[in-house]
Amino acid sequence: MPSKRGVENSSPSGKRTKYTKKHTNTLPTASIQNLSTSHFNNAPTNPKTYTLAEFARQSHHSPPHGKPPGSLVGDKEGDDSDALEGNTTLLLQPDTKPITQDQLVNEAKGIYAGLVMVEQKAVEIISARFKAANKLSNDQWQSLIALHRTLLNEHHDFLLATQHPTASPALRQLAKKYVMPARMWRHGIHSFLELLRQQLPASLEHMLAFVYIAYNMMGLLMETVPSFRETWIECLGDLARYRMAVEEVNLRDREIWSNVARTWYDKAADHFPNEGRIQHHLAVLARPNIVQQLFYYSKALISVSPFENTRDSIMLLFNPFLDSKDPASYNKYPLVEVSLVSAFAILFKRGPLQDYQLQIDWFLQGLSDHIMQMAPKWKTQGPEVAASLIAGILDYGKNDSPIWTMYREHMDTVKSLRNSSEPMDQEQLELEVTNTRSLLFKEF
């Protein structure tokens, strides 16, 4: 199997070449041993004053016996060209040939062939283990970890070969054509992590070891294959979330990994602001903050690309509040927050209107005092509440919602105008906005 070094270096052999210098700036041992006070006794009464540069040149040569220090060996007065040049020699770099396209293609083909073999083996074993009832031994876990580590290394080598600086555009497109980042995550990481999670707590030690292996690989790919940077960022967030989820003893470590995952997801959200999937991940990390969970779940449902699985996840937040109609029973949360989440839980499930109105009344009654108690924190929670209210107006992106339907139609029109090869007609765009507003006022 070709190594990574063969792709990274400019020479096909993969060997690095460097300059070599030979320094002869030390006095010979014999000169040191023969050095005596007589050398200094014979010095002239009016010694010559040397500049720093001359003194430095002098230090590279041992003075001959019987001559005062500072005199140059075998040099005539005023002839110090040899001293200026010194004895340093520079070896030329051996001739190397840049890696050719054929070599890169052959390298990528060889790596891919090995990758497919390892991938098929990993898929077969993981599928069989999901169906098996018996537990795995430590040696079996170690073998599986080694197998998946090999698969990750094969993916890394393939990406290095296809994304080499001298690779042709066609070669660079191979990773996207064969969806290599997605395959790497699915078969190289996620499936194995799910198997490990299924057999917790017996597999805890092995799961932690593999999470660190995968996390380090993603960090390496962030540096060496930046063309898929957005994908690596989301993978790093997922791995940090796995690490957080399995930490049940050390709450400090759990909080640290939660913050790490949140940091990666925030970066992913900056790269993909229209993706509801990222907002869903942030909602999971927002626990136990119920208002922040509502905020992120709402964004996941009304994003340009909604994440429909959120409709199941959001019920984990809503169900406890749907079971009780008395907000005072939730002493661990402020009354205003409980009333807000309860109201939107009823709205999401399309429950009785009178129950919804009751929760809203409680929310409005305590809002002013709640804002005063929150003080600077309201600068963060205020926009979260406002965004949740907007999501409620849009009925959380349900297909039978008239407001959401009109909003989507308007967005589709704007997209088509922006993607059109013809210049955008600003008057037509403003007309679409006016028509949408007129429909809203007419219907509601």
Buried (B, 14 or more C-beta within 10 A) or exposed (E): EBEBEBBBBBBBEBEEBEEEEEEEEEEEEEBEEEBEEEBEEEEEEEEEEEEEEBEEBBEBBBBEEEEBBBBBEEEEEEEBEBBEEEEEEEEEEEEBEEBEEEBBBEBBEBBBEBBEEBBEEBBEBBEEBEEEEEEBEEEBBEEBBEBBBBBBBBBBBBBBBBBBEEBEEEBBEBBEEBEBBEBBBEBBBBBBBEBBBEBEEEBBEBBBBBBEBBBEBBBEBBEEBEEBEBBBBBBBBBBBBBBBBBBEEEEEEBEBBBEBBBBBBEBBBEEBEEBBBBBBBBBBBBEEBBBBBBBBBBBBBBBEEBBEEBBEBBBEBBEBBBEEEEBEEBEEBBBBBBBBBBBBBBBBEEBEEEBBEBBBEBBEEBBEEBBEEBEEEBEEBEEBBEBBBEBBBBBBBBEEBEBBBBBBEBEEBBEEBEEEEEEEEEEEBEEBEEEBEEBEEEEE
